[in-house]
Structures are given as C-alpha cells and as structure tokens.
Amino acid sequence: MTDPARTIALRPDVRLEATGDEDRPAALFDPTLLRRVKLDALGLEAATLLCSPRTLAELASELNVTVETAGKIADFLAKFHLLDSPATRDIVSNASQTALHAANHANVPL
C-alpha cells in the first residue's frame, strides 16, 4: 500500500534537461551515476514539482492523479536513485569515491 504521507524530492544534483523529443520532452540527468532518464509529459511535471519536497498526497493532488499513481512515479524515480534518501546518498557517495579512486589510478605513472 502506498503511504500518502511519504515525503519525496529529487536529489539536489540531478538536473532536468530538455530533449527535443515530442513523446519524451525532458530527461533527468544524474551527473554522479552518469545516467539520463527520459520523461514523458507527466514525468516532466512530476520532476518539476519534486525539485522541492512533497508528500505523495500533495504530488497526486498537484498532478491530478491518484496517490497510487504518484507512488508509481516515486518508485520509478527511486529505482534509478534519483530521489533524495539516506540509501541513495550512500549509493551516490560510494559511486563518487569509486570514480575518484579510478581517476587517481589513471594518473599514476608506470
């Protein structure tokens, strides 16, 4: 069951970009995990709203959808680690550290 009081927001480093595609007019770009997720019109509207925290009930009301649909949107964004949460922050931190170590190893002369 979807909890209408669950509060969600996009990670602050995730960027919303126009794609020029009619069916998928925007994408969320994750600069740390190097991932681009294309969005349809509803996804674009949701992403725009989720630049600041909202409960699923608020998101559903603003999108004029059910709480269950808002929950599906949240689950989709969470699957790609685009929502801000302690677990996502750990994943992003680990990815950043791995990239830093890889970059440092690439600069070691042999």
N, C-alpha and C positions, 0 to 999 in steps of 0.2 A: 504494500500500500504506500502511496506517495504521501509524504508529510507536507501539508501546505505551509507549515511554519519554517521549513528548512530554508535557510538563507544561503544564497549563492551569488557569486560575482566572478567575472573573468579575472585571470591573473593580470597584474598591472603591466607586465612586459609584453603581453600579447597585443598585436596590432591588427586593426581592421583595415583591409585593403580592398579597393575596387578591382574587379576582374575584367569588366567589359563584356562579360557573358550575360546574355539575356536571362537564361534559366538559373544561373548561379551568379548573381550580380556582385557578390563580395566573397572574401575569404578571410579567415583568421590566420595570421602568420605568427608562429611561435619561434622567436629568434634563438632560443636556447636549445630546443629539441629539433630545430630545423624542419618544422612541419607546417604545411599550408593546408587548411581545411576549407573547402569551398562551401558556401552557404546559399540556400535559396532565399526568397524574399522574407519568409517567416524567420529563418535563422538569422538573417541580417538584422531584422527588427529586434529579435531577442538579444543578439550580441550588443547592439547599440544600447539597449536598456541595461544589460549586465555589466556595463562599464562602472556601475555603482551597485552595491549590494541590494538584493531584493529577495523577499520570500517567494516561494513557488506560487503562493496565492496571489501576491502582488503581480508577479510576472504573468500569470494566467489572466488576471484581470486586464492588465495593460495590453496584452496580445489578443484579448478576446477569445481565449481558448480555455479548455478545461484544465484543472490542476494536473490531471494525469498527462495531458499533452505537454504542459510546462515541465513536468517531471521527465518525460521522454527527451525533451530538448536538453535538460540539465544532464541527464545520463549520457547523451551523445557527446556533449562538450566535456564531461568528466572522463569519458573513455579515451579522449585524446589529451588528457591532462591540461585542459585549457582553463578550468575553473580553479580559483584560489582555494586551497585547503592545505592543512598540515601535510597530508600524504603527498600532494602534488609538489609542495615546496621541497620536500625531501628528494623526490624524483628529479626535479629541476636542479637542485643543489648538486646531487650526485652526477648528473649529466654535465654540469658546468665544470666540476672538478675533473672528470674524465677527459673532457676536451682540453682543459688546461694542462693536464699531465701529458696528453698526446702532443700538444703543441710544444711543450718543453722538450720532450724526447726527440721531436723532429729537428730541433735546433742544436742537438749535441753533435759536435764534430767527431768523426770516426778516424 
